[in-house]
Amino acid sequence: MLRVLLLVVLAVVVLWWLMGRARRDDPPRTGRGADAAAKKTTRSARSPALPAEIVSCAHCGLHLPRPEAVVDEAGRLYCDEEHRRAGPD
């Protein structure tokens, strides 16, 4: 009885494995499935956004992304308008 049970379990595992392989080898579906596959490919093909340059505040030394920094006339970078008015430390 144990041998029969082991053979059945082994057969189920082999069939499950073969069906999984067959699904991976199938060509893309047409219709709604193809649209979803195309969207998935397009989404994964996009490159991730590049990280922003990190700068430090001339007054307090806080590190922040360059697009969020406040720049004074001399080109120094600050974390906010208050520190820009206070000037470099």
Secondary structure, 3 states (H helix, E strand, C coil): CHHHHHHHHHHHHHHHHHHHHHHHHCCCCCCHHHHHHHHHHHHHHCCCCCCCCEEECCCCCCEEEHHHCEECCCCCEECCHHHHHHCCC
